[in-house]
């Protein structure tokens, strides 16, 4: 075995590949000299390194701490390393395990690989052998994490709305705020109506931050049931609840080093608000069913289309969590406050969607843009995007849509003199009626979620029972 002074540089050439400091290692070997040697070698590189002389000590450490990698000797007193490896995999441990031994034959090697060993190294080994093996394990874990985030982003991208498009004063001010706040590590609370593009702003904050090369992981809190959201965020261990047939990492794990975007955070149940606050304060989390705490390095960006201060006053949102999230709050203007951006948005959507749909763009006339600028747009940018998509599919801008878009605000004797809330209610009811009472279809046309539409009806005291077409 080479002396430690002969260790070559082991940091990856590309600093964005992965961070050794982001990983934790458990060494299990009954030989004291080997334990100390590996501890000295790895503590200079990894975020956390612990050592045990037998399986019992290792189990105790794992009951309290999270480890990404285990370096495991095969010949241990009591239970052997291979026996414990099989048990670990049965229990759902998904981390890497490197087996080391001074005595091995082909049968032992095959048993190790069948048990789920990531690598098999014979003693005595060179330092660069073990470091290269660890590096490969960390790279695989990094790629698995990045692939998960990429798959999630691709799944979400179908419903993404446009980025910061426009030249209005409101958008210029928002861009300046993003550039300033993005460089800070502070939590951010985005406030704005449904469809204004809160996720777009969250992504822009991430891209302008020092975390830009790390994952951006979005979660719509209203889209996950209250029974599953804890596991979705924090992960769970095998057997933690009915149906948990294997251990699973949560979104905090996949967002490590990057940004976690929690949309519609007002929908988070109160018990989960308490757990989230604790994670933000302590920067540690505990998967469901586990006694271990896992350190996390994640920036939180939260968003809500509700008045969170009013939710706090009503007892539906924790005041301490509200203050913790609203270190910086950014209001995203509705489309009706930036109507001068409509031509830019229309052209952007036309270019993007015509390519996706394989159809020719439609010409924009001054009359069309004027009519659209006079409309209140309760569904904001998302509704405008849906309007463009529907028009491209039909091959023309629908006259009925233009009529409803313009008359809602252009008639001085009608809605023009009414409060915006009344105009919005009338328009939504007209759309629901035009859809034969089908609220899901109406929500799609309006560019809002079904849950948002139901909330509107509940606020108005309207009947929210499904129409016959939806049964």
C-alpha positions as CSV (number, residue, x, y, z in Angstrom):
1,X,0.0,0.0,0.0
2,X,1.5,3.4,-1.0
3,X,2.0,6.0,1.7
4,X,-0.6,8.7,1.8
5,X,1.8,11.3,0.5
6,X,1.6,9.6,-2.9
7,X,-2.1,10.3,-3.2
8,X,-2.8,12.0,-6.5
9,X,-5.3,14.9,-6.8
10,X,-8.8,13.3,-6.7
11,X,-11.1,16.3,-7.2
12,X,-12.9,16.1,-10.5
13,X,-11.5,18.4,-13.2
14,X,-15.0,19.8,-13.8
15,X,-16.1,21.2,-10.4
16,X,-19.8,20.9,-11.5
17,X,-19.6,17.1,-11.9
18,X,-20.1,16.4,-8.2
19,X,-18.8,17.5,-4.9
20,X,-16.9,15.1,-2.6
21,X,-18.0,17.3,0.3
22,X,-21.6,16.6,-0.4
23,X,-21.2,12.9,0.4
24,X,-20.9,10.8,3.6
25,X,-19.0,7.6,4.0
26,X,-19.2,4.7,6.6
27,X,-16.1,2.5,7.0
28,X,-16.7,-0.9,8.5
29,X,-13.5,-2.9,9.2
30,X,-12.3,-4.8,12.3
31,X,-8.7,-3.9,11.5
32,X,-7.9,-0.7,13.4
33,X,-5.0,0.3,11.2
34,X,-7.2,0.0,8.0
35,X,-10.0,2.0,9.7
36,X,-7.6,4.9,10.7
37,X,-5.9,4.9,7.3
38,X,-9.2,5.2,5.4
39,X,-10.5,7.8,7.8
40,X,-7.4,10.0,7.4
41,X,-7.6,9.6,3.6
42,X,-11.3,10.4,3.3
43,X,-11.9,13.0,5.9
44,X,-9.9,15.5,3.9
45,X,-12.3,14.9,1.0
46,X,-15.8,13.9,2.1
47,X,-18.3,15.8,4.1
48,X,-18.7,13.2,6.8
49,X,-16.7,10.0,7.5
50,X,-17.5,7.6,10.4
51,X,-16.0,4.2,11.2
52,X,-17.1,1.0,12.9
53,X,-15.3,-2.2,13.8
54,X,-18.2,-4.6,13.4
55,X,-21.7,-4.8,11.9
56,X,-23.4,-4.0,15.3
57,X,-21.5,-0.7,15.6
58,X,-22.3,0.1,12.0
59,X,-26.0,-0.6,12.5
60,X,-26.0,1.8,15.5
61,X,-24.4,4.5,13.4
62,X,-26.8,4.1,10.6
63,X,-29.7,4.4,13.0
64,X,-28.6,8.0,13.6
65,X,-26.8,9.1,10.5
66,X,-27.3,9.0,6.7
67,X,-24.5,7.5,4.6
68,X,-24.2,7.7,0.8
69,X,-21.5,5.0,0.7
70,X,-20.3,2.1,2.8
71,X,-16.8,0.7,2.6
72,X,-17.3,-2.8,4.0
73,X,-14.8,-5.5,4.9
74,X,-16.0,-9.0,4.2
75,X,-14.3,-10.8,7.1
76,X,-15.9,-9.3,10.2
77,X,-16.4,-10.7,13.7
78,X,-19.9,-12.1,14.1
79,X,-21.9,-11.3,11.0
80,X,-19.8,-11.2,7.7
81,X,-19.8,-8.2,5.4
82,X,-21.6,-10.2,2.6
83,X,-24.4,-11.3,5.0
84,X,-24.9,-7.7,6.1
85,X,-24.9,-6.5,2.5
86,X,-27.8,-8.9,1.7
87,X,-29.7,-7.6,4.7
88,X,-29.0,-3.9,3.7
89,X,-30.5,-4.5,0.3
90,X,-33.5,-6.4,1.7
91,X,-34.1,-3.4,4.0
92,X,-34.1,-1.0,1.1
93,X,-30.7,0.7,1.5
94,X,-30.0,2.2,-1.9
95,X,-26.5,3.6,-1.4
96,X,-23.3,2.3,-2.8
97,X,-21.3,-0.5,-1.0
98,X,-17.7,-1.2,-1.8
99,X,-16.5,-4.6,-0.5
100,X,-12.8,-5.0,0.6
101,X,-11.1,-8.2,1.6
102,X,-7.8,-9.9,2.0
103,X,-9.2,-13.4,1.3
104,X,-11.4,-13.9,-1.8
105,X,-12.2,-16.4,-4.4
106,X,-14.5,-16.4,-7.5
107,X,-17.5,-17.6,-5.5
108,X,-17.1,-14.8,-2.9
109,X,-16.9,-12.2,-5.7
110,X,-20.0,-13.5,-7.4
111,X,-21.9,-13.6,-4.1
112,X,-20.8,-10.0,-3.5
113,X,-22.0,-8.8,-6.9
114,X,-25.3,-10.7,-6.5
115,X,-25.8,-9.0,-3.1
116,X,-25.6,-5.6,-4.8
117,X,-21.9,-4.6,-4.2
118,X,-20.9,-1.6,-6.2
119,X,-17.2,-2.7,-6.3
120,X,-15.0,-5.5,-5.0
121,X,-11.4,-4.6,-4.0
122,X,-8.7,-7.0,-2.8
123,X,-6.3,-6.0,0.0
124,X,-3.7,-4.8,-0.1
125,X,-4.8,-2.0,-2.4
126,X,-3.3,1.2,-3.7
127,X,-4.8,4.5,-2.5
128,X,-5.7,5.5,-6.0
129,X,-7.6,2.2,-6.4
130,X,-10.0,2.9,-3.5
131,X,-10.3,6.6,-4.4
132,X,-11.1,5.9,-8.0
133,X,-13.7,3.3,-6.9
134,X,-15.3,5.9,-4.5
135,X,-15.2,8.5,-7.3
136,X,-17.1,6.2,-9.6
137,X,-19.8,5.6,-6.9
138,X,-20.2,9.3,-6.3
139,X,-20.4,10.0,-10.1
140,X,-23.1,7.3,-10.5
141,X,-25.1,8.8,-7.6
142,X,-24.7,12.3,-9.1
143,X,-25.9,11.1,-12.5
144,X,-28.8,9.3,-11.0
145,X,-29.8,12.5,-9.2
146,X,-29.4,14.6,-12.3
147,X,-31.3,12.1,-14.4
148,X,-34.2,12.2,-12.0
149,X,-34.3,16.0,-12.0
150,X,-34.1,16.0,-15.9
151,X,-37.0,13.5,-16.2
152,X,-39.0,15.6,-13.9
153,X,-38.2,18.8,-15.8
154,X,-39.2,17.2,-19.1
155,X,-42.5,16.0,-17.6
156,X,-43.2,19.5,-16.3
157,X,-42.0,21.4,-19.4
158,X,-45.2,20.5,-21.3
159,X,-47.1,22.9,-19.0
160,X,-44.4,25.5,-18.7
161,X,-45.4,29.1,-19.6
162,X,-43.2,31.7,-21.2
163,X,-40.2,33.3,-19.5
164,X,-39.7,37.0,-18.8
165,X,-40.9,38.2,-22.2
166,X,-41.9,41.9,-22.6
167,X,-40.6,45.4,-22.3
168,X,-43.1,46.9,-19.9
169,X,-41.9,48.8,-16.8
170,X,-43.4,46.1,-14.6
171,X,-41.3,43.4,-16.3
172,X,-38.1,45.6,-16.3
173,X,-38.6,46.1,-12.5
174,X,-39.2,42.4,-12.0
175,X,-36.0,41.5,-14.0
176,X,-34.0,43.9,-11.9
177,X,-35.3,42.3,-8.7
178,X,-34.5,38.8,-10.0
179,X,-30.9,39.8,-10.8
180,X,-30.5,41.3,-7.3
181,X,-32.2,38.6,-5.3
182,X,-30.9,35.7,-7.3
183,X,-27.4,36.2,-6.1
184,X,-28.4,35.8,-2.4
185,X,-28.9,32.5,-0.5
186,X,-32.1,33.8,1.1
187,X,-35.5,32.1,0.8
188,X,-37.9,33.9,-1.5
189,X,-41.7,34.1,-1.5
190,X,-43.4,34.8,-4.9
191,X,-46.8,36.3,-4.8
192,X,-49.1,36.6,-7.7
193,X,-52.4,35.4,-9.3
194,X,-52.7,32.0,-10.9
195,X,-51.1,31.9,-14.4
196,X,-48.7,34.9,-13.9
197,X,-45.6,32.8,-14.3
198,X,-44.4,32.2,-10.7
199,X,-42.4,29.1,-11.7
200,X,-40.8,31.0,-14.6
201,X,-39.6,33.6,-12.0
202,X,-38.4,30.9,-9.7
203,X,-36.4,29.3,-12.5
204,X,-34.9,32.7,-13.4
205,X,-33.9,33.2,-9.7
206,X,-32.2,29.8,-9.8
207,X,-30.4,30.5,-13.1
208,X,-29.0,33.8,-11.8
209,X,-27.8,32.3,-8.5
210,X,-24.5,30.6,-7.6
211,X,-26.6,27.3,-7.6
212,X,-27.4,27.5,-11.3
213,X,-25.4,24.4,-12.1
214,X,-27.2,22.4,-9.5
215,X,-30.7,21.0,-9.7
216,X,-33.9,23.0,-9.8
217,X,-36.8,20.8,-8.5
218,X,-40.4,22.1,-8.6
219,X,-43.3,20.8,-6.6
220,X,-46.9,21.9,-6.8
221,X,-48.1,21.4,-3.2
222,X,-51.8,21.3,-4.3
223,X,-51.1,18.5,-6.7
224,X,-50.0,16.0,-4.0
225,X,-52.4,14.5,-1.5
226,X,-51.8,15.4,2.2
227,X,-51.0,11.7,2.9
228,X,-48.2,11.5,0.3
229,X,-46.6,15.0,0.5
230,X,-44.4,14.2,3.5
231,X,-42.9,11.2,1.6
232,X,-42.6,13.2,-1.6
233,X,-40.6,15.9,0.1
234,X,-38.5,14.0,2.6
235,X,-38.5,10.4,1.2
236,X,-39.3,7.2,3.2
237,X,-37.7,4.0,4.3
238,X,-38.9,0.5,3.3
239,X,-42.0,-0.5,5.3
240,X,-42.6,3.0,6.6
241,X,-46.3,2.7,5.6
242,X,-48.6,0.4,3.6
243,X,-47.2,0.2,0.0
244,X,-43.7,1.3,0.9
245,X,-42.1,-1.8,-0.6
246,X,-38.7,-0.1,-1.0
247,X,-36.9,3.0,0.3
248,X,-37.3,6.2,-1.7
249,X,-35.4,9.5,-1.7
250,X,-37.5,12.7,-1.4
251,X,-37.3,15.9,-3.5
252,X,-35.1,17.6,-0.9
253,X,-32.5,14.9,-1.6
254,X,-32.6,15.5,-5.4
255,X,-32.5,19.3,-4.9
256,X,-29.3,19.0,-2.8
257,X,-27.0,21.9,-3.6
258,X,-29.7,23.5,-5.7
259,X,-33.2,25.0,-5.4
260,X,-36.5,23.5,-4.3
261,X,-39.5,25.4,-5.7
262,X,-42.7,24.9,-3.6
263,X,-45.7,26.2,-5.6
264,X,-49.0,26.9,-4.0
265,X,-47.4,26.5,-0.6
266,X,-50.7,27.8,1.1
267,X,-52.1,24.3,0.3
268,X,-49.4,22.6,2.6
269,X,-51.2,20.9,5.6
270,X,-50.3,22.5,9.0
271,X,-48.4,19.4,10.2
272,X,-46.2,19.6,7.1
273,X,-45.7,23.3,7.6
274,X,-44.2,22.5,11.0
275,X,-41.9,19.9,9.5
276,X,-40.8,22.2,6.7
277,X,-40.0,25.0,9.2
278,X,-37.8,22.6,11.2
279,X,-35.9,21.6,8.0
280,X,-35.4,25.2,7.1
281,X,-34.1,26.1,10.6
282,X,-31.9,23.0,11.2
283,X,-31.0,22.2,7.6
284,X,-31.6,18.5,8.3
285,X,-34.5,16.2,7.5
286,X,-35.7,12.8,8.6
287,X,-37.3,10.4,6.0
288,X,-40.6,8.9,6.9
289,X,-40.1,5.9,9.1
290,X,-36.5,6.6,9.8
291,X,-34.6,7.7,12.9
292,X,-31.7,9.2,10.9
293,X,-31.3,12.8,10.2
294,X,-29.8,13.7,6.8
295,X,-28.1,17.1,6.3
296,X,-29.5,19.1,3.3
297,X,-28.3,22.2,1.5
298,X,-31.3,23.5,-0.5
299,X,-32.5,27.0,-1.2
300,X,-36.3,27.3,-0.9
301,X,-38.4,29.4,-3.2
302,X,-42.1,29.3,-2.3
303,X,-45.1,30.7,-4.2
304,X,-48.7,31.4,-3.5
305,X,-51.7,32.9,-5.3
306,X,-53.3,33.6,-2.0
307,X,-52.6,36.4,0.5
308,X,-50.5,34.5,3.0
309,X,-50.8,37.2,5.6
310,X,-54.5,36.7,5.5
311,X,-54.0,32.9,5.7
312,X,-51.9,33.4,8.8
313,X,-54.6,35.6,10.4
314,X,-57.2,32.9,9.6
315,X,-55.1,30.3,11.3
316,X,-54.5,28.3,8.1
317,X,-50.8,29.1,7.8
318,X,-48.1,29.2,10.4
319,X,-46.9,32.7,11.2
320,X,-43.3,31.6,11.9
321,X,-43.1,29.7,8.6
322,X,-44.5,32.8,6.8
323,X,-41.8,35.0,8.3
324,X,-39.1,32.4,7.5
325,X,-40.2,32.2,3.8
326,X,-40.8,35.9,3.2
327,X,-37.2,37.0,3.8
328,X,-37.7,38.5,0.3
329,X,-41.1,38.7,-1.2
330,X,-41.6,39.4,-4.9
331,X,-45.0,40.3,-6.4
332,X,-45.5,39.2,-10.0
333,X,-47.8,41.5,-11.9
334,X,-51.0,40.2,-13.5
335,X,-51.2,40.5,-17.3
336,X,-53.9,43.3,-17.1
337,X,-51.1,45.4,-15.5
338,X,-48.7,44.8,-18.3
339,X,-50.9,44.8,-21.4
340,X,-48.2,46.4,-23.5
341,X,-46.4,43.1,-23.3
342,X,-49.2,41.2,-25.1
343,X,-47.8,41.6,-28.6
344,X,-44.3,40.3,-27.5
345,X,-46.0,37.4,-25.6
346,X,-48.2,36.6,-28.6
347,X,-45.2,36.5,-31.0
348,X,-43.3,34.4,-28.5
349,X,-46.1,31.9,-28.1
350,X,-46.8,31.9,-31.8
351,X,-43.2,31.0,-32.6
352,X,-42.9,28.3,-29.9
353,X,-46.2,26.7,-30.4
354,X,-46.3,26.7,-34.2
355,X,-43.1,24.6,-34.1
356,X,-44.6,22.2,-31.6
357,X,-47.9,21.8,-33.4
358,X,-46.3,21.8,-36.9
359,X,-48.6,24.6,-38.2
360,X,-48.0,28.0,-39.7
361,X,-48.0,31.1,-37.4
362,X,-51.1,33.4,-37.7
363,X,-50.8,37.1,-38.5
364,X,-51.3,39.6,-35.7
365,X,-53.4,42.6,-36.6
366,X,-53.6,45.9,-34.7
367,X,-57.4,45.4,-34.1
368,X,-56.7,41.9,-32.6
369,X,-54.0,43.2,-30.2
370,X,-56.2,46.1,-29.2
371,X,-59.1,43.8,-28.4
372,X,-56.9,41.5,-26.4
373,X,-55.4,44.4,-24.5
374,X,-58.9,45.5,-23.4
375,X,-59.6,42.1,-21.9
376,X,-59.1,41.4,-18.1
377,X,-57.3,38.1,-18.6
378,X,-58.3,36.4,-15.3
379,X,-56.0,33.4,-16.2
380,X,-53.1,35.8,-17.0
381,X,-50.2,34.7,-19.2
382,X,-51.3,31.0,-19.1
383,X,-54.7,31.9,-20.5
384,X,-53.1,34.0,-23.3
385,X,-50.9,31.0,-24.1
386,X,-53.9,28.7,-24.3
387,X,-55.7,31.3,-26.5
388,X,-52.8,31.3,-28.9
389,X,-52.6,27.5,-28.9
390,X,-56.3,27.1,-29.5
391,X,-56.1,29.6,-32.4
392,X,-53.2,27.8,-34.0
393,X,-55.1,24.5,-33.9
394,X,-58.2,26.0,-35.4
395,X,-56.2,28.0,-38.0
396,X,-57.7,31.4,-37.1
397,X,-58.4,33.5,-34.0
398,X,-61.9,32.4,-33.0
399,X,-64.4,35.2,-33.4
400,X,-66.4,34.1,-30.3
401,X,-63.2,34.2,-28.2
402,X,-62.3,37.7,-29.5
403,X,-65.8,38.8,-28.8
404,X,-65.7,37.6,-25.2
405,X,-62.2,39.0,-24.8
406,X,-63.2,42.4,-26.0
407,X,-66.8,43.0,-24.9
408,X,-65.9,42.2,-21.3
409,X,-64.0,45.4,-21.1
410,X,-64.9,47.6,-24.1
411,X,-68.6,48.1,-23.4
412,X,-69.0,51.3,-21.4
413,X,-72.5,50.5,-20.5
414,X,-71.7,47.0,-19.2
415,X,-68.6,45.6,-17.5
416,X,-66.3,48.6,-18.0
417,X,-67.8,50.4,-15.1
418,X,-67.9,47.4,-12.8
419,X,-65.3,46.2,-10.3
420,X,-62.7,43.7,-11.6
421,X,-64.0,41.0,-9.3
422,X,-67.5,41.3,-10.9
423,X,-66.0,41.2,-14.4
424,X,-64.0,38.1,-13.6
425,X,-67.0,36.3,-12.1
426,X,-69.2,37.1,-15.1
427,X,-66.5,35.9,-17.6
428,X,-65.8,32.7,-15.7
429,X,-69.5,31.9,-15.4
430,X,-69.9,32.5,-19.2
431,X,-67.1,30.1,-20.0
432,X,-68.5,27.4,-17.6
433,X,-71.9,27.8,-19.3
434,X,-70.3,27.6,-22.8
435,X,-68.6,24.3,-21.7
436,X,-72.0,22.9,-20.7
437,X,-71.1,23.1,-17.0
438,X,-67.9,21.1,-17.4
439,X,-65.6,22.8,-14.9
440,X,-62.6,20.8,-15.9
441,X,-62.9,22.0,-19.5
442,X,-63.7,25.5,-18.4
443,X,-60.6,25.6,-16.2
444,X,-58.5,24.4,-19.2
445,X,-59.9,27.2,-21.4
446,X,-59.4,29.8,-18.8
447,X,-55.8,28.6,-18.2
448,X,-56.3,27.9,-14.4
449,X,-56.4,24.7,-12.4
450,X,-59.7,23.0,-11.6
451,X,-58.9,23.6,-7.9
452,X,-58.6,27.3,-8.5
453,X,-61.9,27.3,-10.3
454,X,-63.6,25.4,-7.4
455,X,-62.2,27.9,-4.9
456,X,-63.7,30.8,-6.9
457,X,-67.1,29.1,-6.9
458,X,-66.8,28.5,-3.2
459,X,-66.0,32.1,-2.5
460,X,-69.0,33.2,-4.6
461,X,-71.2,30.6,-2.9
462,X,-72.0,28.9,-6.2
463,X,-72.9,25.3,-6.6
464,X,-69.7,23.3,-7.2
465,X,-71.2,19.9,-7.8
466,X,-70.0,18.3,-11.1
467,X,-72.2,18.8,-14.1
468,X,-73.8,15.8,-15.8
469,X,-71.1,16.0,-18.5
470,X,-68.4,15.3,-15.9
471,X,-70.1,12.4,-14.1
